[in-house]
Amino acid sequence: MKSNNDSLTFRKVEEFEKELKKFKKKYRTLEDDLVRFEEVLKGLLPNTPPGTHRISRLGHTIKVPIYKATHFHCKCLNKGSRSGFRLIFAFLEDELGIVFIEIYHHNKKDIEDRERIFKYFKEKEFND
């Protein structure tokens, strides 16, 4: 059964935009890879794609589900889903929206920036 998420919206926090811009200089296909990932999310939500899991231990103040995608395809690396990139995003179910919070490479950083998650999602709703 095909999901009807055509109205799904995508937003990026300011820090994500900066990280993406930095990575795009080295990984030229990254913007297109992100668009492909968005299309996968549109087809699968509310289920998550393989290689994506909900981040645990964020406390009771974070009501929005936050996910980490570990199987992100970066075409220019020719490694398939083992590119090493990690995408952190929130699924705003009531708004039918995705907010990209962070992108990083696991060789440079071990874990997501929890302070950033708290900065944007400490309250129930996304702070623009």
TORKOL-4160 file (C-alpha; in steps of 0.2 Angstrom, whole numbers, padded with zeros to 4 digits, m for minus):
128
<pt num="1" X="0000" Y="0000" Z="0000"/>
<pt num="2" X="0007" Y="0017" Z="m0005"/>
<pt num="3" X="0009" Y="0030" Z="0008"/>
<pt num="4" X="0000" Y="0047" Z="0005"/>
<pt num="5" X="0013" Y="0059" Z="0011"/>
<pt num="6" X="0014" Y="0070" Z="m0004"/>
<pt num="7" X="0010" Y="0085" Z="0008"/>
<pt num="8" X="0025" Y="0081" Z="0019"/>
<pt num="9" X="0036" Y="0096" Z="0021"/>
<pt num="10" X="0054" Y="0097" Z="0024"/>
<pt num="11" X="0064" Y="0110" Z="0034"/>
<pt num="12" X="0082" Y="0112" Z="0040"/>
<pt num="13" X="0088" Y="0121" Z="0055"/>
<pt num="14" X="0102" Y="0134" Z="0052"/>
<pt num="15" X="0116" Y="0123" Z="0058"/>
<pt num="16" X="0111" Y="0109" Z="0047"/>
<pt num="17" X="0111" Y="0121" Z="0032"/>
<pt num="18" X="0129" Y="0126" Z="0037"/>
<pt num="19" X="0135" Y="0108" Z="0039"/>
<pt num="20" X="0127" Y="0103" Z="0022"/>
<pt num="21" X="0135" Y="0118" Z="0013"/>
<pt num="22" X="0152" Y="0112" Z="0020"/>
<pt num="23" X="0150" Y="0094" Z="0015"/>
<pt num="24" X="0144" Y="0098" Z="m0002"/>
<pt num="25" X="0161" Y="0106" Z="m0006"/>
<pt num="26" X="0169" Y="0089" Z="m0005"/>
<pt num="27" X="0154" Y="0077" Z="m0009"/>
<pt num="28" X="0146" Y="0085" Z="m0024"/>
<pt num="29" X="0131" Y="0073" Z="m0025"/>
<pt num="30" X="0125" Y="0076" Z="m0007"/>
<pt num="31" X="0111" Y="0088" Z="m0011"/>
<pt num="32" X="0104" Y="0076" Z="m0023"/>
<pt num="33" X="0106" Y="0062" Z="m0011"/>
<pt num="34" X="0097" Y="0071" Z="0002"/>
<pt num="35" X="0082" Y="0074" Z="m0010"/>
<pt num="36" X="0082" Y="0055" Z="m0014"/>
<pt num="37" X="0081" Y="0052" Z="0005"/>
<pt num="38" X="0067" Y="0064" Z="0007"/>
<pt num="39" X="0058" Y="0054" Z="m0007"/>
<pt num="40" X="0061" Y="0038" Z="0003"/>
<pt num="41" X="0054" Y="0046" Z="0018"/>
<pt num="42" X="0038" Y="0052" Z="0009"/>
<pt num="43" X="0035" Y="0034" Z="0003"/>
<pt num="44" X="0038" Y="0026" Z="0020"/>
<pt num="45" X="0032" Y="0037" Z="0034"/>
<pt num="46" X="0025" Y="0035" Z="0047"/>
<pt num="47" X="0037" Y="0019" Z="0046"/>
<pt num="48" X="0055" Y="0023" Z="0046"/>
<pt num="49" X="0067" Y="0017" Z="0032"/>
<pt num="50" X="0079" Y="0003" Z="0036"/>
<pt num="51" X="0095" Y="0009" Z="0045"/>
<pt num="52" X="0085" Y="0022" Z="0054"/>
<pt num="53" X="0081" Y="0021" Z="0073"/>
<pt num="54" X="0073" Y="0033" Z="0086"/>
<pt num="55" X="0086" Y="0041" Z="0097"/>
<pt num="56" X="0083" Y="0036" Z="0115"/>
<pt num="57" X="0086" Y="0044" Z="0132"/>
<pt num="58" X="0082" Y="0061" Z="0127"/>
<pt num="59" X="0071" Y="0064" Z="0143"/>
<pt num="60" X="0053" Y="0068" Z="0145"/>
<pt num="61" X="0055" Y="0086" Z="0139"/>
<pt num="62" X="0057" Y="0080" Z="0121"/>
<pt num="63" X="0040" Y="0075" Z="0115"/>
<pt num="64" X="0044" Y="0074" Z="0096"/>
<pt num="65" X="0051" Y="0058" Z="0089"/>
<pt num="66" X="0070" Y="0061" Z="0084"/>
<pt num="67" X="0078" Y="0049" Z="0072"/>
<pt num="68" X="0095" Y="0045" Z="0067"/>
<pt num="69" X="0098" Y="0038" Z="0049"/>
<pt num="70" X="0114" Y="0028" Z="0048"/>
<pt num="71" X="0111" Y="0020" Z="0031"/>
<pt num="72" X="0112" Y="0036" Z="0021"/>
<pt num="73" X="0117" Y="0033" Z="0002"/>
<pt num="74" X="0130" Y="0045" Z="m0004"/>
<pt num="75" X="0132" Y="0042" Z="m0023"/>
<pt num="76" X="0149" Y="0050" Z="m0025"/>
<pt num="77" X="0157" Y="0038" Z="m0012"/>
<pt num="78" X="0151" Y="0022" Z="m0021"/>
<pt num="79" X="0148" Y="0014" Z="m0004"/>
<pt num="80" X="0129" Y="0012" Z="m0005"/>
<pt num="81" X="0121" Y="0014" Z="0012"/>
<pt num="82" X="0138" Y="0013" Z="0021"/>
<pt num="83" X="0143" Y="0030" Z="0016"/>
<pt num="84" X="0146" Y="0034" Z="0035"/>
<pt num="85" X="0135" Y="0049" Z="0035"/>
<pt num="86" X="0122" Y="0051" Z="0049"/>
<pt num="87" X="0106" Y="0062" Z="0047"/>
<pt num="88" X="0097" Y="0067" Z="0063"/>
<pt num="89" X="0079" Y="0072" Z="0060"/>
<pt num="90" X="0063" Y="0075" Z="0069"/>
<pt num="91" X="0046" Y="0069" Z="0063"/>
<pt num="92" X="0032" Y="0081" Z="0066"/>
<pt num="93" X="0017" Y="0070" Z="0065"/>
<pt num="94" X="0003" Y="0082" Z="0068"/>
<pt num="95" X="0011" Y="0094" Z="0055"/>
<pt num="96" X="0016" Y="0081" Z="0043"/>
<pt num="97" X="0034" Y="0088" Z="0043"/>
<pt num="98" X="0052" Y="0083" Z="0044"/>
<pt num="99" X="0065" Y="0094" Z="0052"/>
<pt num="100" X="0083" Y="0090" Z="0048"/>
<pt num="101" X="0093" Y="0094" Z="0063"/>
<pt num="102" X="0111" Y="0088" Z="0060"/>
<pt num="103" X="0122" Y="0079" Z="0047"/>
<pt num="104" X="0139" Y="0072" Z="0051"/>
<pt num="105" X="0151" Y="0059" Z="0046"/>
<pt num="106" X="0154" Y="0045" Z="0059"/>
<pt num="107" X="0173" Y="0046" Z="0056"/>
<pt num="108" X="0173" Y="0064" Z="0062"/>
<pt num="109" X="0160" Y="0063" Z="0076"/>
<pt num="110" X="0153" Y="0049" Z="0087"/>
<pt num="111" X="0136" Y="0054" Z="0092"/>
<pt num="112" X="0123" Y="0067" Z="0088"/>
<pt num="113" X="0123" Y="0084" Z="0096"/>
<pt num="114" X="0110" Y="0082" Z="0110"/>
<pt num="115" X="0111" Y="0101" Z="0115"/>
<pt num="116" X="0105" Y="0105" Z="0097"/>
<pt num="117" X="0091" Y="0093" Z="0099"/>
<pt num="118" X="0086" Y="0101" Z="0115"/>
<pt num="119" X="0088" Y="0119" Z="0108"/>
<pt num="120" X="0075" Y="0116" Z="0095"/>
<pt num="121" X="0063" Y="0103" Z="0103"/>
<pt num="122" X="0064" Y="0106" Z="0122"/>
<pt num="123" X="0046" Y="0111" Z="0120"/>
<pt num="124" X="0033" Y="0101" Z="0112"/>
<pt num="125" X="0033" Y="0111" Z="0095"/>
<pt num="126" X="0047" Y="0115" Z="0083"/>
<pt num="127" X="0053" Y="0133" Z="0086"/>
<pt num="128" X="0056" Y="0142" Z="0070"/>
